[in-house]
Amino acid sequence: MTGLFDLTDRTVLVTGAGSGIGQRVAVGLAEAGADVSCVDLAAQRTGSEETADRIRAVGRRAAVIDADVTDADSVEAAVAAHESELGALDGAVNCAGVNHGAHAEEMDVADFRRVVDVNLTGVFLCCQAEGRRMLDRGRGAIVNIASMSATIANRGLWQAHYNSSKAGVKHLTTTLALEWGTRGVRVNALSPGYIETAMIAGPEWTDKKEGFARDTPLGRMGTPDDLVGPVVFLLSDAASYVTGADLLADGGFTGW
Ligand SMILES: NC(=O)c1ccc[n+]([C@@H]2O[C@H](COP(=O)([O-])OP(=O)(O)OC[C@H]3O[C@@H](n4cnc5c(N)ncnc54)[C@H](O)[C@@H]3O)[C@@H](O)[C@H]2O)c1
């Protein structure tokens, strides 16, 4: 039964692998047997190297690849580098993302564009470069990290750009799943609730985080560890008939 979740000798590319969710998921994929490329900004290289060291420590191969997901050429080069270093791309986790807070009526359009550019256009460019190779071979699975903010607007957080970008990721995922389904490529979204990472660190988050834990039916915030199982599932044969889904890993938050 556990063989269903086995990723031994598959190669998986993870964006945003130098920090937080992407880092833990990249290591978790290696624990499930995959060889993993750690794709992130050059500025995050120390984090990416740390991820790669942790992957090698569990006996799998790792590659560190600098890329900016907002740049089509950079993304294309990253996927090509993955294939030359680790072999044919079997799976991808598009996790790179940014957040920022501003009241909508005062939001600078440059901030709106930046958040949408990384979170939505970046996921599209990654899916495109990954999908081309997978479609050529008639097999592959992609997981896009959206957010419960694709489904709800977070009380007390001012992030019109972020929420819109994540709703876009969710619907992009559905669209690609339908377009690519008969050609062997599955595309799913994973939507976390509140997860303890650098994205929501710092003193301005302390009070808010107490509320996040209290308002979550499971009574706590999530950790990156909580997302390993869902990603392994979605990339594995256990999810062979799952495509176009938005899997919420939110401790029940959106159920209220
Ligand atoms: N932390 C949460 O509560 C939470 C909740 C729901 C969804 N998410 C989503 O999970 C994903 C990971 O977030 P995290 O919490 O681990 O944050 P994080 O800040 O720890 O990690 C984000 C990573 O993305 C990388 N990145 C940013 N812009 C990039 C670009 N242009 N090109 C390549 N890489 C880039 C960063 O360098 C960083 O390593 C994001 O998409 C985020 O929106 C997070």
The ligand as an SDF file (V2000), in Angstrom:
LIG
                    3D

 44 48  0  0  0  0  0  0  0  0999 V2000
    3.1990   30.8280    5.0310 N   0  0  0  0  0  0  0  0  0  0  0  0
    1.8960   30.7750    4.8600 C   0  0  0  0  0  0  0  0  0  0  0  0
    1.0920   30.9780    5.7930 O   0  0  0  0  0  0  0  0  0  0  0  0
    1.3400   30.4450    3.4930 C   0  0  0  0  0  0  0  0  0  0  0  0
   -0.0360   30.1750    3.4080 C   0  0  0  0  0  0  0  0  0  0  0  0
   -0.5850   29.8510    2.1760 C   0  0  0  0  0  0  0  0  0  0  0  0
    0.2190   29.8160    1.0530 C   0  0  0  0  0  0  0  0  0  0  0  0
    1.5440   30.0970    1.1630 N   0  0  0  0  0  0  0  0  0  0  0  0
    2.3210   30.0480   -0.0720 C   0  0  0  0  0  0  0  0  0  0  0  0
    3.3720   29.1150    0.0650 O   0  0  0  0  0  0  0  0  0  0  0  0
    4.4580   29.4980   -0.7920 C   0  0  0  0  0  0  0  0  0  0  0  0
    5.7640   29.4880    0.0040 C   0  0  0  0  0  0  0  0  0  0  0  0
    5.6650   30.4870    1.0180 O   0  0  0  0  0  0  0  0  0  0  0  0
    6.4970   30.4290    2.3780 P   0  0  0  0  0  0  0  0  0  0  0  0
    5.5520   30.7160    3.4690 O   0  0  0  0  0  0  0  0  0  0  0  0
    7.3200   29.2190    2.4160 O   0  0  0  0  0  0  0  0  0  0  0  0
    7.3620   31.7590    2.2090 O   0  0  0  0  0  0  0  0  0  0  0  0
    8.9410   32.0070    2.1860 P   0  0  0  0  0  0  0  0  0  0  0  0
    9.0780   33.4780    2.1000 O   0  0  0  0  0  0  0  0  0  0  0  0
    9.5820   31.2830    3.3230 O   0  0  0  0  0  0  0  0  0  0  0  0
    9.4170   31.3240    0.8250 O   0  0  0  0  0  0  0  0  0  0  0  0
    9.1350   31.8570   -0.4380 C   0  0  0  0  0  0  0  0  0  0  0  0
   10.2890   31.5430   -1.3710 C   0  0  0  0  0  0  0  0  0  0  0  0
    9.9480   32.0150   -2.6930 O   0  0  0  0  0  0  0  0  0  0  0  0
   11.1120   32.5820   -3.2440 C   0  0  0  0  0  0  0  0  0  0  0  0
   10.8150   33.5480   -4.2910 N   0  0  0  0  0  0  0  0  0  0  0  0
   10.2070   34.7550   -4.1490 C   0  0  0  0  0  0  0  0  0  0  0  0
   10.1590   35.3910   -5.3300 N   0  0  0  0  0  0  0  0  0  0  0  0
   10.7440   34.5780   -6.2400 C   0  0  0  0  0  0  0  0  0  0  0  0
   11.0180   34.6970   -7.6220 C   0  0  0  0  0  0  0  0  0  0  0  0
   10.6750   35.7900   -8.3300 N   0  0  0  0  0  0  0  0  0  0  0  0
   11.6440   33.6720   -8.2510 N   0  0  0  0  0  0  0  0  0  0  0  0
   12.0160   32.5600   -7.5510 C   0  0  0  0  0  0  0  0  0  0  0  0
   11.7800   32.3970   -6.2330 N   0  0  0  0  0  0  0  0  0  0  0  0
   11.1620   33.4050   -5.5870 C   0  0  0  0  0  0  0  0  0  0  0  0
   11.8060   33.2530   -2.0470 C   0  0  0  0  0  0  0  0  0  0  0  0
   13.1690   33.5460   -2.3290 O   0  0  0  0  0  0  0  0  0  0  0  0
   11.5850   32.2280   -0.9580 C   0  0  0  0  0  0  0  0  0  0  0  0
   12.6570   31.3070   -0.8920 O   0  0  0  0  0  0  0  0  0  0  0  0
    4.0860   30.8630   -1.3730 C   0  0  0  0  0  0  0  0  0  0  0  0
    3.5530   30.7080   -2.6720 O   0  0  0  0  0  0  0  0  0  0  0  0
    3.0190   31.3530   -0.4070 C   0  0  0  0  0  0  0  0  0  0  0  0
    2.1370   32.2800   -1.0040 O   0  0  0  0  0  0  0  0  0  0  0  0
    2.1220   30.4100    2.3510 C   0  0  0  0  0  0  0  0  0  0  0  0
  1  2  1  0
  2  3  2  0
  2  4  1  0
  4  5  1  0
  4 44  2  0
  5  6  2  0
  6  7  1  0
  7  8  2  0
  8  9  1  0
  8 44  1  0
  9 10  1  0
  9 42  1  0
 10 11  1  0
 11 12  1  0
 11 40  1  0
 12 13  1  0
 13 14  1  0
 14 15  2  0
 14 16  1  0
 14 17  1  0
 17 18  1  0
 18 19  2  0
 18 20  1  0
 18 21  1  0
 21 22  1  0
 22 23  1  0
 23 24  1  0
 23 38  1  0
 24 25  1  0
 25 26  1  0
 25 36  1  0
 26 27  1  0
 26 35  1  0
 27 28  2  0
 28 29  1  0
 29 30  1  0
 29 35  2  0
 30 31  1  0
 30 32  2  0
 32 33  1  0
 33 34  2  0
 34 35  1  0
 36 37  1  0
 36 38  1  0
 38 39  1  0
 40 41  1  0
 40 42  1  0
 42 43  1  0
M  CHG  2   8   1  16  -1
M  END
$$$$
